[in-house]
Amino acid sequence: MTEGEMRRDHYKLFSEGQIGPLTLPNRLVRSATWDPSILGPRRMSEDVLAVYRRVAEGGSGLIITGDVSVVPPGLLDQDEPVIPPDLYEQVRIEGYDRLVETVCRAAPGARMVAQISADYPGVAPSDIPSPWSHERPRPLTTAQVRAIVLCLAEVIAARQAEGFDGVQFHAAHGGLLSRFLSPYSNRRQDEYGGTTRNRAHIIREAVDRARQRVGDFPILIKMNGTDYVEGGIDLDNLPELAREIQRADVDAVEISGGMWECLLQSKQTLGFRPVPAPESHTLRRAAGPRYPDPPRRRQPGRGAAGGHLGRGQGGFHLAVPAPDP
Ligand SMILES: Cc1cc2nc3c(=O)[nH]c(=O)nc-3n(C[C@H](O)[C@H](O)[C@H](O)COP(=O)(O)O)c2cc1C
């Protein structure tokens, strides 16, 4: 067969795929990208809907939404949090279900998975100071971790009711769930730390709880294959962690890499130039604590590792090789 005779149906990429009970029209997956403009006002916008419409028209078989935290403001300010009866109302984004409707209209076969995180300012599994922001997070109490599990399960059930085809935990890139999985950031001694199995316990528990409500609704996870941080997830300890994640009964794993800490490493150490998300400077203004200011000792416009941190750099996410300028 010559190159000219190749057709779409000759490529496995364009053949149907399967994630648990979910059939995908092809194997093109649009990875999550954060939509900060809807998080502040907690309302869906026409601009964001237009982006998803275009992605669906572009032919992605599976579209994963930007990450939305399931933890309501104020909840983790108490050591023994009480889950409010209107929990979902407190984290709800008005009109979020319009994403499903929009994608379905633009490309009826495309599947829509909602990404969820448990990010919350100033807290972490352990009080390891961030070399990036210089802040020392408050370690979560066991009761607070249990409250996060309940929030995750509640929002998974809500996403099912809204018509999504599945959910994905955002447990990569140094967000709260990622910090539970990583031996670098999780030094806990309770049931949520200390061993690989315990570090994955928050995920296992959230899936267990959610399954009681949502049955075989697809639950995916995005996690780091390597944190690119000394003492973190790496290719040696990944297999053991992956086995624990598999035990948690998730339907699919998306592997990514890197944490904010990577920005302080050199290109030589990482093997590629460290870059933040290209919009991070804009996003920091829009979103506040999610994108912390760089450490003071850095020269303006340059990463400590010598990488440029200016806008328009064209990089992707943390610890992802930036395309050559
Ligand atoms: C603007 C922007 C926003 C992003 N938002 C998210 C997000 O909300 N959740 C997430 O898991 N990844 C997010 N990412 C990361 C990408 O989904 C993806 O992981 C990254 O481009 C690296 O690809 P890789 O994971 O295949 O290495 C974002 C990336 C960019 C550039």
The ligand as a Tripos MOL2 file, in Angstrom:
@<TRIPOS>MOLECULE
LIG
   31    33     1     0     0
SMALL
NO_CHARGES

@<TRIPOS>ATOM
      1 C1         -3.1700   26.3410   30.0310 C.3       1 LIG1
      2 C2         -3.0600   24.9580   30.5680 C.ar      1 LIG1
      3 C3         -3.9640   24.5350   31.5240 C.ar      1 LIG1
      4 C4         -3.8940   23.2450   32.0230 C.ar      1 LIG1
      5 N1         -4.8140   22.8320   32.9390 N.ar      1 LIG1
      6 C5         -4.7760   21.5600   33.3870 C.ar      1 LIG1
      7 C6         -5.7750   21.0870   34.2680 C.ar      1 LIG1
      8 O1         -6.7250   21.7710   34.6530 O.2       1 LIG1
      9 N2         -5.6790   19.8090   34.6850 N.ar      1 LIG1
     10 C7         -4.6760   18.9740   34.2640 C.ar      1 LIG1
     11 O2         -4.6590   17.8130   34.6550 O.2       1 LIG1
     12 N3         -3.7360   19.3950   33.4160 N.ar      1 LIG1
     13 C8         -3.7620   20.6570   32.9610 C.ar      1 LIG1
     14 N4         -2.8460   21.0770   32.0710 N.ar      1 LIG1
     15 C9         -1.8080   20.1200   31.6210 C.3       1 LIG1
     16 C10        -2.1840   19.3760   30.3720 C.3       1 LIG1
     17 O3         -3.4070   18.6920   30.4880 O.3       1 LIG1
     18 C11        -1.1160   18.3200   30.0560 C.3       1 LIG1
     19 O4         -0.9610   17.4530   31.1480 O.3       1 LIG1
     20 C12         0.1790   19.0080   29.7550 C.3       1 LIG1
     21 O5          0.0350   19.8060   28.6150 O.3       1 LIG1
     22 C13         1.3500   18.0550   29.5700 C.3       1 LIG1
     23 O6          1.0650   16.9520   28.8060 O.3       1 LIG1
     24 P1          1.3670   15.4840   29.4020 P.3       1 LIG1
     25 O7          0.4980   15.3460   30.6060 O.co2     1 LIG1
     26 O8          1.0000   14.5650   28.2880 O.co2     1 LIG1
     27 O9          2.8230   15.4520   29.7430 O.co2     1 LIG1
     28 C14        -2.8920   22.3590   31.5580 C.ar      1 LIG1
     29 C15        -1.9920   22.7990   30.5730 C.ar      1 LIG1
     30 C16        -2.0860   24.0660   30.0840 C.ar      1 LIG1
     31 C17        -1.1200   24.5000   29.0330 C.3       1 LIG1
@<TRIPOS>BOND
     1     1     2 1
     2     2     3 ar
     3     2    30 ar
     4     3     4 ar
     5     4     5 ar
     6     4    28 ar
     7     5     6 ar
     8     6     7 ar
     9     6    13 1
    10     7     8 2
    11     7     9 ar
    12     9    10 ar
    13    10    11 2
    14    10    12 ar
    15    12    13 ar
    16    13    14 ar
    17    14    15 1
    18    14    28 ar
    19    15    16 1
    20    16    17 1
    21    16    18 1
    22    18    19 1
    23    18    20 1
    24    20    21 1
    25    20    22 1
    26    22    23 1
    27    23    24 1
    28    24    25 2
    29    24    26 1
    30    24    27 1
    31    28    29 ar
    32    29    30 ar
    33    30    31 1
@<TRIPOS>SUBSTRUCTURE
     1 LIG1         1 GROUP 0 **** ****
